[in-house]
Amino acid sequence: MNRRILALLLVFAMFAVLTTGCASGKQETDTNDTTQTEQTEAAEETAEPAEEASTALDTLVFTDSLGREVELPRDITRIAPSGAVATMILAAIAPECMVTVHATPSESQMVFLPASLASLPETGQMYGSKANLNLETLLAADPQVVIDLGDKKGDMTEDLNALQEQIGIPVIFIEADLAHMADAFRTLGGLLAGKADRGQELADLVDRTTTMAAESSAKITDGMRVRAMYTTGEDGLGTNAAGSMQAQVLDLVGVENAVVVEDVSSKGGSNVISLEQLYQFDPDVILFADGSIYDTVADDSAWSQLTAISSGRYYEIPGSPYSWLSGPPSMNMILGVWWLGNLIYPEIYDYDMAEMTQALYKTLWGYELSSDEVAALLANSTLKAAR
């Protein structure tokens, strides 16, 4: 009897040991599974910030001239201008990055401009009387960013935010009137891939130009001051009055704008005056836009009696590839500062304008002007034959 009980006890003990071992194995397995799950979850949690960090390295937050914070690609190689001014400035600093233009340059303009511009699609412009931005063409060109450049037009924030939301592409504004143009080139040089040196080169030219004008205009006494009219149009009466953006070069070089009106408009030639007002203003010098009535005024009785016409002090503003004074007011005004100062006050702005023109075209457009091309550009102004 005792032997049977002892045997049974041994069986129970062996069973208990076996049972405990299975339970222990199950517990270890559960522990291993839990550990593996925790490690996997930890790895996944670690992976998410790494991915976000990778994305962050590909972009940057840019604060534009309106104070808008816009996320941009860090490596920008495809850009679209918002209009004429942006096209001109971007074509000078990074034509190979442009995927659109506001309008295809004319054949005469293309002589001086980068050849790539001729084949780019046209998108029109966002602002101005000819505002006609073609969103379908813009989207098809697949830019990384749309860049608006020029002067501030009131509060543009709402317009740019709306366009950005509509097209799903970053849109930025960089102020680029004469006072801000050097900074604009430096900013673009920092944003566009591989363009820091080019941006600095153009900024240096702007700084040199505005400094030269400030120093030179300070030497002009009241007795030396010249009154000039800057005019456009088929009848020559579409003026750019004192205080307009289009006429800012006159102010910079120390020329008094003879046209003073109450309601000043900064649209090109939009301060229209009458012949009666023209006779009242009777400027010392008249500057005719390219394609205006320069060729006929000497034989026109309505104009020939004016002081500027009778004395032969009327000139045609060089207009290739763009007007040197405005039309629109952009980097072409750099040419205008050197040209107008030398034309009106040659004893103060003392340099050879033909040589300066060649140097400026090389820096701005990378174009080597021949002597004949310089002569053609300046034929009705700096190199105008005496009457």
C-alpha positions in Angstrom: 0.0 0.0 0.0 2.8 2.4 0.9 4.6 1.5 -2.3 1.6 2.4 -4.4 1.2 5.7 -2.6 4.9 6.4 -3.1 4.6 5.6 -6.8 1.7 7.8 -7.2 3.4 10.6 -5.4 6.4 10.2 -7.8 4.1 10.4 -10.8 2.4 13.5 -9.5 5.8 15.1 -8.8 7.1 14.4 -12.3 3.9 15.7 -13.8 4.1 18.9 -11.8 7.7 19.4 -13.0 6.7 18.9 -16.6 3.7 21.2 -16.2 5.9 23.9 -14.7 8.4 23.6 -17.5 5.8 24.2 -20.2 4.3 27.1 -18.3 7.8 28.6 -18.0 8.5 28.1 -21.7 5.2 29.8 -22.6 6.0 32.7 -20.3 9.5 33.1 -21.9 7.9 33.0 -25.4 5.3 35.6 -24.4 8.1 37.7 -23.0 10.2 37.4 -26.1 7.2 38.3 -28.3 6.4 41.3 -26.2 10.0 42.4 -26.3 10.1 42.1 -30.1 6.8 44.0 -30.4 8.1 46.8 -28.3 11.4 46.9 -30.3 9.4 47.0 -33.6 7.2 49.8 -32.3 10.2 51.7 -31.0 11.9 51.3 -34.4 8.8 52.6 -36.2 8.5 55.6 -33.8 12.2 56.3 -34.4 11.7 56.0 -38.2 9.0 58.7 -38.4 11.1 61.6 -37.1 14.0 60.5 -39.4 11.6 60.7 -42.4 10.5 64.2 -41.2 14.1 65.3 -40.8 14.8 64.1 -44.3 11.9 66.1 -45.7 13.0 69.2 -43.7 16.4 69.0 -45.2 14.8 69.2 -48.7 12.9 72.4 -48.0 13.3 75.8 -46.3 11.0 78.5 -45.0 11.4 81.7 -46.9 10.0 85.0 -45.7 9.2 87.2 -48.7 9.0 91.0 -49.0 5.4 90.9 -47.8 6.3 89.1 -44.6 4.7 85.8 -45.9 6.4 82.6 -44.8 6.5 80.2 -47.7 8.0 76.7 -47.7 10.3 76.3 -50.7 12.5 73.6 -52.2 16.1 73.9 -51.0 17.4 73.1 -54.5 15.5 75.4 -56.9 16.2 74.8 -60.6 12.7 75.5 -62.2 11.2 78.9 -61.9 8.3 80.8 -63.4 8.0 84.6 -63.5 4.7 86.3 -62.6 5.0 89.0 -65.3 7.3 91.3 -67.3 9.5 92.7 -64.5 10.1 89.2 -63.1 10.9 87.9 -66.6 13.5 90.5 -67.1 15.2 90.1 -63.8 15.2 86.3 -63.8 16.5 86.2 -67.4 19.5 88.2 -66.2 20.4 86.0 -63.2 19.2 82.5 -64.2 17.8 82.1 -67.7 18.5 78.4 -67.7 16.2 77.9 -64.7 13.2 79.6 -66.3 10.4 77.4 -67.5 8.1 80.2 -68.8 8.2 83.8 -69.8 5.4 86.4 -69.5 5.7 87.0 -73.3 8.1 85.8 -76.0 10.7 88.5 -76.7 10.6 90.1 -80.2 13.2 89.2 -82.8 15.0 92.5 -82.2 15.1 91.8 -78.4 16.4 88.3 -78.9 19.5 89.7 -80.5 20.7 90.6 -77.0 18.9 88.1 -74.7 19.7 84.4 -73.8 18.6 82.2 -76.7 16.6 79.8 -74.4 13.9 82.5 -73.8 12.6 82.3 -77.4 11.2 78.7 -77.0 9.6 79.1 -73.5 5.8 79.0 -73.1 4.1 82.3 -72.5 2.0 82.7 -69.3 1.0 86.4 -69.4 1.2 88.5 -66.2 -0.4 88.6 -62.8 -0.7 92.3 -62.4 -1.2 95.5 -64.6 -3.7 96.6 -67.1 -2.8 93.5 -69.2 -3.2 91.0 -66.4 -3.9 87.7 -68.0 -2.0 84.9 -66.2 -2.6 81.6 -67.9 -2.8 79.1 -65.2 -3.1 76.1 -67.5 0.2 76.9 -69.2 1.8 77.7 -65.9 0.9 74.4 -64.4 2.0 72.5 -67.5 5.5 74.0 -67.2 5.8 72.4 -63.7 7.8 75.2 -61.9 9.0 74.6 -58.4 8.1 78.2 -57.5 6.4 81.3 -59.1 8.4 84.5 -58.4 6.9 88.0 -58.5 9.4 90.8 -58.6 9.0 94.6 -58.8 7.4 97.3 -56.7 4.8 96.8 -54.0 1.3 97.3 -55.3 -0.6 97.9 -52.1 -1.3 94.8 -50.0 -0.6 91.9 -52.4 -0.7 89.2 -49.7 -4.2 88.1 -50.4 -3.6 87.8 -54.1 -0.4 85.7 -53.8 -2.0 83.5 -51.1 -5.0 82.9 -53.3 -2.8 82.0 -56.3 -0.6 79.7 -54.3 -3.6 77.8 -52.9 -5.2 77.6 -56.4 -2.2 76.1 -58.2 -0.5 74.2 -55.3 2.9 75.8 -56.1 4.8 78.2 -53.8 4.4 81.8 -54.9 6.7 84.5 -53.5 7.2 88.3 -53.9 10.6 90.0 -53.8 10.7 93.8 -53.8 12.9 95.0 -56.7 12.5 98.7 -57.4 15.8 100.6 -57.7 16.1 101.0 -53.9 15.7 97.3 -53.3 17.1 95.8 -56.5 20.6 94.9 -55.1 19.0 93.0 -52.2 16.7 91.3 -54.6 19.6 90.0 -56.7 21.3 88.8 -53.5 18.2 87.1 -52.3 17.7 85.3 -55.7 21.3 84.3 -55.6 20.7 82.6 -52.3 17.5 80.9 -53.4 18.4 79.6 -56.8 20.8 76.6 -57.1 24.3 77.7 -58.0 23.5 81.4 -58.4 25.1 83.0 -55.4 28.0 84.4 -57.4 25.8 85.7 -60.2 23.4 87.3 -57.8 26.3 89.1 -56.0 27.7 90.3 -59.4 24.5 91.9 -60.3 23.9 93.3 -56.8 27.4 94.9 -57.0 26.5 96.6 -60.3 23.3 98.0 -58.8 25.1 99.2 -55.7 27.9 100.8 -57.8 25.2 102.5 -60.0 23.1 104.0 -57.2 26.2 105.1 -55.2 27.6 106.8 -58.3 24.3 108.6 -58.9 24.0 109.7 -55.3 27.5 111.1 -55.3 27.1 112.8 -58.7 23.7 114.3 -58.2 24.9 115.8 -54.9 27.2 118.0 -57.0 24.4 119.5 -59.0 23.6 123.1 -57.9 20.2 124.7 -58.3 21.6 126.9 -61.1 22.7 123.7 -63.0 19.4 121.9 -62.6 17.7 120.8 -65.8 13.9 120.3 -66.2 13.0 117.4 -68.4 9.9 115.7 -69.7 9.7 111.9 -70.3 7.0 111.1 -72.7 5.5 108.3 -74.8 2.7 107.5 -77.2 1.8 108.2 -80.8 1.1 111.9 -80.0 3.9 112.3 -77.5 1.5 113.4 -74.7 1.5 110.3 -72.6 3.9 111.4 -69.9 5.5 109.9 -66.8 5.0 112.6 -64.3 7.0 113.6 -61.2 6.5 111.0 -58.5 5.7 108.1 -60.8 7.6 104.8 -60.6 8.3 105.1 -64.4 10.3 108.3 -63.9 12.4 107.4 -60.9 15.6 107.5 -62.8 15.1 111.3 -63.4 15.0 111.8 -59.6 18.0 109.6 -59.0 20.4 111.4 -61.4 19.3 114.9 -60.3 17.0 115.9 -63.2 13.8 117.9 -62.3 10.7 116.3 -63.8 8.9 119.2 -65.6 5.6 117.4 -65.6 3.7 117.9 -62.3 0.2 116.7 -62.0 -2.2 116.1 -59.2 -3.2 112.5 -59.7 0.0 110.7 -60.4 -0.1 107.3 -62.1 2.8 104.9 -62.2 1.5 103.1 -65.3 3.7 103.8 -68.3 2.7 107.0 -70.1 -0.6 107.3 -68.3 -0.2 110.9 -67.1 -1.7 112.3 -70.3 -1.4 116.0 -70.8 -2.8 118.5 -73.3 -0.8 120.7 -75.7 -1.7 123.6 -73.5 -0.1 121.9 -70.5 2.9 121.0 -72.6 3.5 124.7 -73.5 3.0 125.6 -69.9 5.6 123.1 -68.7 8.0 123.9 -71.6 10.8 121.6 -70.5 14.5 122.2 -71.1 14.9 118.7 -72.4 12.4 116.2 -73.8 13.0 112.4 -73.6 10.9 110.5 -76.2 10.3 106.8 -75.7 11.5 104.5 -78.4 8.8 104.3 -81.1 7.3 107.7 -80.2 7.2 110.8 -82.4 10.9 111.7 -82.0 11.5 111.7 -85.8 8.8 114.2 -86.6 8.6 116.8 -83.9 11.2 119.2 -85.5 8.9 119.6 -88.4 5.6 119.7 -86.4 4.5 123.3 -85.7 2.8 122.1 -82.5 6.1 121.0 -81.1 8.8 123.0 -82.9 8.2 126.2 -80.9 9.1 124.4 -77.6 12.4 125.3 -76.0 13.7 121.7 -76.0 12.8 121.2 -79.7 14.1 124.6 -81.0 17.4 124.2 -79.1 17.8 120.6 -80.3 17.8 119.2 -76.7 15.4 116.4 -77.4 16.4 112.8 -77.5 15.1 109.2 -78.1 15.6 106.8 -75.2 17.5 103.7 -76.2 15.1 100.8 -76.2 16.9 97.5 -76.8 16.3 95.0 -75.5 14.1 97.1 -73.2 13.6 100.8 -72.7 16.5 102.2 -70.6 14.3 104.3 -68.4 11.3 102.1 -67.7 8.7 100.2 -69.8 8.5 98.5 -67.3 10.7 99.9 -64.6 13.1 97.0 -63.9 16.9 96.3 -64.1 16.9 98.2 -67.4 16.9 101.4 -65.2 20.5 100.6 -64.4 21.4 101.4 -68.0 19.2 104.5 -67.7 21.0 105.9 -64.7 24.4 105.8 -66.5 22.9 107.1 -69.8 20.7 109.9 -68.5 23.3 111.3 -66.1 25.9 111.4 -68.8 23.5 112.9 -71.3 22.2 115.8 -69.2 25.2 116.5 -66.9 28.3 115.2 -68.8 30.6 117.4 -66.8 29.6 115.6 -63.7 28.8 112.1 -65.0 32.1 112.1 -66.8 32.7 108.9 -68.7 32.5 107.5 -72.2 28.9 106.3 -72.6 29.8 104.1 -75.6 32.3 102.2 -73.6 30.0 102.1 -70.6 27.2 100.7 -72.7 29.4 97.8 -73.9 30.5 97.1 -70.3 26.9 97.1 -69.0 25.5 94.8 -71.7 28.3 92.3 -71.0 27.5 92.3 -67.3 23.7 92.3 -67.6 23.2 90.0 -70.6 26.6 88.5 -71.4 26.4 90.2 -74.8 29.4 91.7 -76.5 28.2 94.8 -78.3 30.1 95.8 -81.5 31.0 99.4 -82.1 28.2 99.6 -84.8 25.6 98.2 -82.4 26.6 100.8 -79.8 26.4 103.6 -82.4 22.9 102.4 -83.4 21.7 102.3 -79.8 23.0 105.9 -79.0 22.4 107.5 -82.4 19.5 109.6 -81.3 20.8 110.5 -77.9 24.4 110.4 -76.7 25.8 110.3 -80.3 23.2 112.6 -81.8 24.7 114.9 -84.4 24.6 118.7 -83.5 21.8 120.6 -85.3 
